[in-house]
Amino acid sequence: MDNFVEGLTEVTCDVLVIGGGTAGPMAALKAKQKNPALNVVLLEKANVKRSGAISMGMDGLNNAVVPGYATPEQYTKEITIANDGIVDQAPVFKYASRCYDIIEELDRFGIRFQKNANGDFDLKKVHHLGTYVLPMPNGDTVKKALYRQLKRERILISNRFMATRLLTASDGRIAGAVAVNTRSAEFLVLRAKTVILCMGAAGRLGLPHSGYLFGTYENPTNSGDGYAMAYHAGAALANLECYQINPLIKDYNGPACAYVAGPFGAYTANSEGKRFIKSDYWSGQMMQEFYNELQSGKGPVFLKLNHLHPDTVGEIEEILHKVERPSRGRFHGARGTDYREKMIEMHISEIGFCSGHSASGVFVDEFARTTVPGLYAAGDMASVPHNYMLGAFTNGAVAGEHAAEVAQEIDLPDYDPDFVQLERERVLAPTRRGDGIPPNQLEYKARRLVNDYLQPPKVTAKMQIGQARLAEVREDFETALVVRNAHELMRALEVSSILDCADMAAHASLYRTESRWGLYHNRVDFPEKDDDNWFCHTLLSKVEGRMTAEKRAIQPYLVPIEDEERSGYDRLRVSNQA
């Protein structure tokens, strides 16, 4: 076993940002720019230079609200409809009103977006109603450009520290966080006036069909740590039954990116080569049609490009094979698959939590505030639906600015030192055992159970069995897990987060006794949508040590939605293929 370092260090700051992927760096940047006198710390369990879902770059903005193409009102209406009406519009409208300024700022950072001959942003239509997709020809430079800004503002970056729990004061206000070094197991107590969680999706919740623990659709380092930390701090989490499930390239497990290829003329097709859905924009309803086609005699489902001119296919390959996931081209090359000659088989991803692609996240308002005073959340782990990378940047900026304003007006809260000692004992318990179950084996078992019992279509009896089986895994975690070095300790902590997220997924899914959001929450024994009883948010939180759920009314719409409009995404199937 490694020689674990028993050190404990305490630092203080004004604003603590946890997570160095997309939203986190922007939150730290904006907090520092709001008040350069503030001490802003950016904490990351890996290295900010290459961390998060955009570590290798991104091929485009999925939801750019650009003047001349769309208005904030149009976008807010689109997202409300795409999310089946279960939306507090204020955060969505705030994003839509602010994101163009962020695009221009990113452009000044040196991130090049596709422009037309007139030098204007060249957007493409993929969504059901509006035009919001903006390609990024040099999207591989995103993280580099962002990191340069952090260094320019002299923001303190603490790499290789994994946050494990949040600290709260006696009055419930946030007071900081506890973290452990992923190379030495040293502990760090970070006292802060405000904390911003930007820890990404719960992308390692379900198990991919390949069985590889890290072969996920989402960035696999995003293991739901932020969801778990927010839950244990008493924050409310919204609509966790609205899973993330996406179309992907079968066996490769990366995005099929029909939204990238679609503007060039590609589309999702069945085995007959025929289009069966009108829009390739992700939604629960779209995924239900995808699932239905897979189960029909016309499956499997494919990404069809072989009808396009070879030069057009080459242009698509230039985007898909060189930016976000360069391994995609190597995967197809090894299989001898040529987009010009045959369709590309697609399948359905494992489940996860991710507001970036659905709506499940820590509940926040239009200022990114959670239900815990002083605690903010942004990016894929916050509840602003369908916000993607640009939403992470924009809402991270909103969170950073507001957190900075609050931090300059309050004193540093106290915290309970006994809590830190108990947290050290919890975290280090697997290091005290001489033998037991390694983290990877326990993780595989937990995620296989998620697939067996929680994957839609959802069945009540199966989910209840899943809860019992997951409780057995948790007992193994608490009594038999063993780690041999600091890296395995990090993996063990990620397993803890995965178990928390699995429990929350089951609890939230059982609570909402209807079907909604297409495949995301398709309950076989409650097959109908029930607006009379369930046109609301469901909030899950920890109360007196127990997981509880409650309904919360949707705030009055800022942008009116007609009843006929709200069901627009229910009519995605091409009629002659029904």
C-alpha positions in Angstrom: 0.0 0.0 0.0 1.0 3.6 -0.6 2.2 5.7 2.4 -0.8 7.9 2.9 0.0 11.4 4.2 -2.0 12.2 7.3 -1.8 16.0 6.9 -4.7 18.5 7.4 -4.5 22.0 6.2 -7.0 24.8 6.5 -7.3 27.7 4.0 -9.8 30.6 3.8 -11.3 32.3 0.7 -14.2 34.5 -0.3 -15.5 32.4 -3.2 -14.8 28.7 -3.6 -15.5 27.2 -7.0 -15.5 23.4 -7.1 -15.0 21.8 -10.5 -12.6 23.0 -13.2 -14.4 21.9 -16.4 -16.6 24.4 -18.2 -18.8 26.3 -15.7 -16.2 26.4 -12.9 -13.5 28.3 -14.7 -16.0 30.8 -16.0 -17.6 31.2 -12.5 -14.1 31.8 -11.0 -13.2 34.2 -13.8 -16.4 36.3 -13.4 -16.2 36.3 -9.6 -12.6 37.7 -9.7 -13.5 40.2 -12.4 -16.5 41.4 -10.3 -14.2 42.2 -7.4 -10.5 41.7 -8.0 -9.9 42.1 -4.2 -11.7 38.9 -3.5 -9.8 35.7 -2.9 -11.2 33.2 -5.4 -10.2 29.5 -5.3 -10.8 27.0 -8.1 -10.7 23.4 -6.9 -10.4 20.5 -9.3 -9.8 16.7 -8.6 -7.8 16.4 -11.8 -6.0 19.3 -13.6 -7.9 22.3 -14.8 -5.8 22.4 -18.0 -7.5 19.1 -19.3 -10.5 18.4 -17.1 -14.2 18.2 -17.6 -16.5 17.3 -20.5 -14.6 19.8 -22.8 -11.2 18.5 -22.0 -10.6 17.6 -25.7 -12.8 20.5 -27.1 -16.2 20.7 -28.5 -17.6 20.6 -32.0 -20.3 23.3 -31.6 -22.7 25.3 -29.5 -26.1 23.5 -29.4 -28.1 26.4 -28.0 -26.8 29.7 -29.2 -29.4 32.5 -29.1 -28.0 34.9 -31.7 -29.8 38.1 -32.8 -31.2 37.7 -36.3 -31.8 34.0 -35.7 -33.7 33.8 -32.5 -34.9 35.9 -29.5 -34.7 35.0 -25.8 -38.5 34.6 -25.9 -38.4 32.1 -28.8 -35.7 30.1 -27.1 -37.5 30.0 -23.8 -40.6 28.7 -25.5 -38.6 26.0 -27.3 -37.0 24.7 -24.2 -40.3 24.8 -22.3 -41.9 22.7 -25.0 -38.9 20.3 -25.2 -39.1 19.7 -21.5 -42.8 19.0 -21.5 -43.6 22.3 -19.7 -41.9 21.4 -16.5 -39.7 24.5 -16.5 -39.2 27.6 -14.3 -38.7 30.0 -17.2 -36.7 32.7 -15.3 -33.3 30.8 -15.4 -33.9 29.8 -19.0 -34.8 33.4 -20.0 -31.8 34.7 -18.1 -29.5 32.3 -20.0 -31.1 33.2 -23.3 -30.7 36.9 -22.7 -27.0 36.6 -21.6 -25.5 33.9 -23.8 -24.8 36.1 -26.9 -22.5 38.3 -24.8 -20.7 35.1 -23.6 -20.3 33.9 -27.3 -18.8 37.3 -28.2 -16.5 37.0 -25.2 -15.4 33.5 -26.1 -14.8 34.8 -29.6 -12.4 37.4 -28.1 -10.7 34.6 -26.2 -9.7 33.1 -29.6 -12.3 30.4 -29.8 -13.4 30.5 -33.5 -17.0 30.0 -34.4 -18.2 29.4 -37.9 -19.1 32.6 -39.8 -20.6 33.3 -43.2 -19.2 35.4 -46.0 -20.4 38.5 -44.3 -18.5 37.7 -41.1 -21.7 36.9 -39.1 -22.2 33.8 -37.0 -23.4 31.0 -39.3 -26.1 29.1 -37.3 -27.8 25.8 -38.4 -31.3 24.5 -37.7 -31.5 21.2 -35.7 -34.1 22.0 -33.0 -37.8 21.3 -33.7 -38.7 25.0 -33.9 -35.7 27.3 -33.9 -32.2 27.8 -35.2 -29.6 27.6 -32.5 -26.6 25.4 -33.5 -23.3 27.2 -34.1 -20.4 25.1 -35.3 -16.9 25.5 -33.9 -14.1 24.8 -36.5 -11.4 25.0 -33.9 -13.3 23.7 -30.9 -10.2 21.9 -29.7 -8.9 25.2 -28.4 -11.7 25.8 -25.9 -9.9 24.6 -22.7 -6.6 26.2 -23.7 -8.2 29.6 -24.3 -10.2 29.4 -21.0 -7.1 28.4 -19.0 -5.2 31.4 -20.4 -7.9 33.7 -18.9 -7.6 32.1 -15.5 -3.9 32.6 -15.4 -4.2 36.2 -16.6 -6.6 37.0 -13.7 -4.2 35.2 -11.3 -6.9 33.0 -9.9 -5.7 30.4 -7.3 -6.1 26.9 -8.8 -5.8 23.9 -6.5 -5.4 20.8 -8.7 -5.6 17.2 -7.5 -8.0 18.0 -4.6 -11.3 16.1 -4.6 -14.1 17.7 -2.6 -15.9 15.2 -0.5 -18.5 17.1 1.6 -19.7 20.7 2.0 -19.4 22.5 5.3 -22.4 24.4 6.8 -22.7 26.8 9.7 -25.0 26.4 12.6 -27.6 28.5 10.8 -27.5 26.4 7.7 -25.5 28.8 5.6 -22.7 27.3 3.5 -19.3 27.5 5.1 -16.9 25.8 2.7 -15.8 22.3 1.9 -13.6 19.4 2.9 -11.3 17.9 0.2 -8.7 15.2 -0.1 -5.6 15.1 -2.3 -5.9 12.5 -5.0 -2.2 11.7 -5.0 -1.3 11.8 -1.3 -4.7 11.6 0.6 -3.8 14.8 2.5 -6.9 16.7 3.7 -7.8 20.3 3.0 -10.5 22.3 4.8 -11.5 25.3 2.6 -13.5 27.9 4.5 -15.5 30.1 2.2 -18.2 32.8 2.3 -19.9 31.4 -0.9 -19.4 28.1 -2.7 -20.2 27.4 -6.4 -20.7 23.7 -7.4 -19.7 23.1 -11.0 -18.9 19.4 -10.9 -20.7 18.2 -14.0 -23.1 15.4 -14.8 -23.6 12.1 -13.1 -22.2 10.4 -16.2 -21.0 7.2 -14.6 -24.4 6.0 -13.2 -25.6 3.4 -15.7 -23.2 0.8 -17.2 -22.5 1.0 -20.9 -23.5 -2.0 -23.1 -19.8 -2.6 -23.6 -19.3 -3.2 -19.8 -16.4 -0.8 -19.7 -16.6 1.3 -16.6 -15.2 4.4 -18.3 -16.8 3.7 -21.8 -19.6 6.1 -21.0 -21.5 8.6 -23.2 -20.7 11.4 -20.8 -17.2 12.3 -19.5 -16.6 9.4 -17.1 -14.8 11.4 -14.5 -18.1 13.2 -13.9 -19.4 10.6 -11.4 -22.2 12.6 -9.7 -20.0 14.0 -7.0 -21.7 17.4 -7.1 -25.2 15.9 -6.9 -24.1 13.8 -3.8 -22.4 16.8 -2.1 -25.4 19.0 -2.6 -27.8 16.3 -1.3 -25.8 15.8 1.9 -25.6 19.5 2.5 -29.4 19.7 2.4 -29.9 21.3 -1.0 -33.0 20.3 -3.0 -32.5 18.4 -6.3 -35.1 18.7 -9.0 -36.8 16.2 -11.3 -34.1 13.5 -11.0 -36.6 11.0 -12.5 -36.0 12.9 -15.8 -33.0 10.8 -16.7 -30.4 11.7 -19.4 -30.6 9.1 -22.2 -29.0 9.8 -25.5 -28.5 8.3 -29.0 -25.0 7.1 -29.6 -22.8 5.2 -32.0 -23.1 1.5 -31.0 -20.0 0.0 -29.3 -18.1 3.3 -29.6 -20.4 4.9 -27.0 -19.8 8.4 -28.2 -22.4 10.8 -29.4 -23.7 10.0 -32.9 -23.9 13.8 -33.4 -26.8 13.8 -35.7 -27.2 17.5 -34.7 -23.8 18.1 -36.3 -24.3 16.1 -39.4 -28.0 17.1 -39.8 -27.4 20.5 -41.3 -25.4 18.8 -44.0 -28.3 16.5 -44.9 -27.6 13.5 -42.6 -30.4 12.1 -40.5 -31.5 9.3 -38.2 -32.9 6.4 -40.1 -34.3 2.9 -39.5 -32.9 -0.3 -41.1 -34.8 0.5 -44.3 -32.9 3.8 -44.6 -36.1 5.8 -44.0 -36.4 8.7 -41.7 -38.9 8.1 -38.8 -38.5 11.3 -36.7 -38.8 14.9 -37.9 -36.2 16.4 -35.6 -32.9 14.9 -34.4 -32.8 17.4 -31.5 -32.6 15.4 -28.2 -35.7 15.2 -26.1 -37.3 12.5 -24.1 -40.0 12.3 -26.8 -37.4 11.9 -29.5 -35.7 9.1 -27.5 -39.0 7.3 -27.0 -39.5 7.2 -30.8 -35.9 6.0 -31.1 -36.6 3.2 -28.6 -39.9 2.3 -30.3 -38.1 2.0 -33.6 -35.3 -0.2 -32.1 -38.0 -2.6 -30.7 -39.9 -2.7 -34.0 -39.2 -4.8 -37.0 -37.5 -1.8 -38.6 -34.6 -1.6 -36.1 -31.7 -1.2 -35.6 -31.4 2.6 -36.0 -28.7 4.3 -38.0 -27.1 7.6 -38.7 -27.5 7.9 -42.5 -24.8 9.8 -44.5 -24.2 7.5 -47.5 -26.7 9.5 -49.6 -24.5 12.6 -49.4 -21.8 13.8 -51.8 -18.4 12.4 -50.7 -17.0 16.0 -50.2 -19.9 16.7 -47.9 -19.1 13.6 -45.9 -15.5 14.7 -45.7 -16.6 18.0 -44.3 -18.6 16.2 -41.6 -15.6 13.9 -40.8 -13.4 16.9 -40.4 -15.7 18.1 -37.5 -16.6 14.7 -35.9 -13.2 13.0 -36.1 -10.8 15.8 -35.0 -12.5 17.9 -32.3 -14.5 16.6 -29.4 -13.7 12.9 -29.7 -10.7 12.2 -32.0 -11.0 8.5 -31.3 -14.2 8.3 -33.3 -12.4 8.3 -36.6 -9.9 5.6 -35.4 -12.9 3.5 -34.2 -14.5 3.5 -37.6 -11.2 3.1 -39.4 -10.4 -0.1 -37.4 -13.8 -1.4 -38.3 -13.5 -0.5 -41.9 -16.6 1.7 -41.8 -16.8 4.4 -44.4 -19.6 6.9 -44.0 -19.9 7.2 -47.8 -20.7 3.5 -48.2 -22.9 2.4 -45.3 -25.1 3.7 -42.5 -23.6 3.9 -39.0 -25.4 1.8 -36.4 -26.7 3.7 -33.4 -28.0 2.6 -30.0 -29.2 4.1 -26.7 -26.9 5.3 -23.9 -26.8 4.2 -20.3 -28.8 6.5 -17.9 -27.4 9.4 -16.1 -28.3 12.8 -14.5 -27.5 15.8 -16.7 -29.4 19.0 -17.0 -27.2 19.8 -20.0 -29.1 17.2 -22.0 -32.3 16.8 -20.0 -33.5 18.5 -16.8 -32.3 16.6 -13.7 -30.1 18.7 -11.4 -29.6 20.7 -8.2 -32.5 23.1 -8.0 -31.5 26.7 -8.8 -33.1 30.0 -9.5 -32.1 32.6 -12.2 -29.1 33.6 -10.1 -27.9 30.0 -9.8 -28.7 30.0 -6.1 -29.6 26.6 -4.6 -31.9 26.2 -1.6 -28.9 26.4 0.8 -27.9 30.0 1.5 -24.5 30.8 0.0 -24.4 27.7 -2.2 -24.7 28.0 -6.0 -24.7 25.5 -8.8 -24.0 25.8 -12.5 -23.4 23.7 -15.6 -24.6 20.1 -16.1 -25.4 19.6 -12.5 -27.8 22.5 -12.1 -31.5 22.3 -12.9 -31.6 24.7 -15.9 -32.8 22.3 -18.7 -31.0 21.6 -22.0 -28.2 24.1 -21.2 -25.2 22.3 -22.8 -21.7 23.8 -22.9 -22.9 27.4 -23.6 -25.3 27.1 -20.7 -22.4 26.0 -18.4 -20.4 29.1 -19.5 -23.3 31.5 -19.2 -24.8 30.2 -15.9 -21.3 29.8 -14.5 -20.8 33.5 -15.2 -24.1 34.4 -13.5 -23.2 32.3 -10.5 -19.7 33.8 -10.2 -20.9 37.4 -10.3 -23.7 36.9 -7.8 -21.5 34.8 -5.4 -18.9 37.6 -5.5 -21.5 40.2 -4.6 -22.7 38.2 -1.6 -19.2 37.3 -0.5 -18.2 41.0 -0.2 -21.1 41.7 2.1 -20.8 38.9 4.7 -18.4 37.6 7.3 -16.7 34.2 7.0 -19.1 31.6 8.6 -18.1 29.2 11.3 -18.1 25.5 10.9 -18.1 22.4 13.2 -14.6 20.9 13.5 -16.1 17.7 14.7 -17.7 17.3 11.4 -14.3 17.5 9.6 -13.0 14.8 11.9 -16.0 12.5 11.2 -15.5 13.1 7.5 -11.8 12.2 7.6 -12.8 8.9 9.3 -15.4 8.2 6.7 -13.1 8.9 3.8 -10.1 7.0 5.1 -12.0 4.0 6.4 -11.2 1.8 3.3 -7.5 2.6 3.8 -7.6 1.0 7.3 -8.5 -2.5 6.0 -6.0 -5.1 5.1 -8.2 -6.9 2.6 -11.6 -6.6 0.9 -13.4 -5.5 -2.2 -11.6 -3.1 -4.6 -13.5 0.0 -5.8 -13.8 -1.2 -9.5 -15.6 -4.4 -8.5 -18.0 -2.6 -6.3 -18.6 0.1 -8.9 -19.3 -2.6 -11.6 -21.9 -4.3 -9.4 -23.7 -1.0 -8.5 -23.9 0.1 -12.1 -25.0 -3.3 -13.3 -27.9 -3.1 -10.8 -28.8 0.4 -12.1 -29.1 -1.1 -15.6 -31.1 -4.1 -14.4 -33.6 -2.3 -12.3 -33.7 1.5 -13.0 -33.3 1.7 -16.8 -36.5 2.7 -18.6 -39.1 1.6 -19.3 -39.5 1.8 -15.5 -41.4 -0.9 -13.5 -42.3 -0.3 -9.9 -41.5 -3.8 -8.6 -38.1 -3.8 -10.4 -37.1 -0.4 -8.9 -38.1 -1.6 -5.4 -35.9 -4.6 -5.9 -33.1 -2.4 -7.2 -33.3 -0.3 -4.0 -32.9 -3.4 -1.9 -29.9 -4.7 -4.0 -28.3 -1.2 -3.9 -28.6 -1.2 -0.1 -26.6 -4.4 0.0 -23.9 -2.8 -2.2 -23.8 0.2 0.2 -23.3 -2.2 3.1 -20.3 -3.7 1.3 -19.0 -0.2 0.6 -19.2 0.7 4.3 -17.7 -2.6 5.7 -15.7 -4.4 3.0 -14.3 -1.8 0.6 -10.5 -1.6 0.5 -8.1 0.9 -1.2 -4.4 0.6 -1.6 -3.4 4.1 -2.8 -4.7 7.6 -3.1 -5.9 7.1 -6.6 -8.0 4.2 -5.5 -9.3 6.3 -2.7 -10.6 8.8 -5.3 -12.3 6.0 -7.1 -13.9 4.8 -3.9 -15.3 8.3 -3.2 -16.7 8.3 -6.8 -18.4 5.0 -6.1 -20.0 6.6 -3.0 -21.4 9.3 -5.2 -22.6 6.8 -7.8 -24.5 4.9 -5.0 -26.0 8.2 -3.8 -27.2 9.0 -7.3 -28.6 5.6 -7.9 -30.6 5.8 -4.7 -31.9 9.3 -5.7 -32.8 8.0 -9.2 -34.9 5.2 -7.7 -36.5 7.4 -5.1 -37.5 10.1 -7.5 -38.7 7.7 -10.2 -41.0 5.9 -7.7 -42.3 9.3 -6.4 -43.7 10.6 -9.7 -46.5 8.2 -10.4 -47.1 9.1 -14.1 -45.2 8.9 -17.4 -43.5 12.1 -18.7 -40.6 13.2 -20.8 -40.9 10.3 -23.2 -38.4 7.6 -22.5 -36.7 9.4 -19.7 -39.6 8.7 -17.3 -41.6 6.0 -19.0 -43.4 4.1 -16.2 -45.0 1.0 -17.4 -47.5 0.7 -14.6 -48.4 4.5 -14.8 -48.3 4.9 -18.6 -50.3 8.1 -18.9 -49.3 11.7 -18.4 -51.2 13.2 -15.4 -51.1 17.0 -15.6 -53.8 17.3 -12.9 -51.5 15.8 -10.3 -48.0 16.0 -11.7 -47.6 19.2 -13.7 -45.0 20.3 -11.2 -41.4 19.9 -10.1 -40.4 17.1 -7.8 -37.8 18.1 -5.3 -35.7 15.5 -3.5 -33.7 16.4 -0.4 -32.2 15.1 2.8 -34.2 15.8 5.9 -33.1 14.6 9.3 -30.9 12.0 7.6 -33.6 10.6 5.4 -34.3 11.0 1.6 -37.6 12.8 1.1 -39.5 14.0 -2.0 -42.1 16.8 -2.4 -43.9 18.6 -5.1 -43.1 22.2 -6.0 -45.3 24.4 -8.2 -43.9 25.7 -11.5 -43.4 29.4 -11.5 -45.8 31.4 -13.7 -44.5 31.5 -17.3 -42.7 34.6 -18.5 -43.4 33.5 -22.1 -46.9 32.1 -22.6 -47.2 28.6 -24.0 -50.5 27.5 -25.7 -51.7 24.0 -24.8 -51.4 23.0 -28.5 -47.8 24.2 -28.5 -46.8 22.4 -25.3 -47.4 19.0 -27.0 -45.3 19.9 -30.1 -42.5 17.4 -29.3 -45.1 14.6 -28.9 -45.6 14.8 -32.7 -42.1 14.0 -33.9 -42.8 10.8 -35.7 -42.9 11.0 -39.5 -46.5 10.2 -40.2 -46.0 7.7 -43.1 -43.7 5.6 -40.9 -46.1 5.3 -38.0 
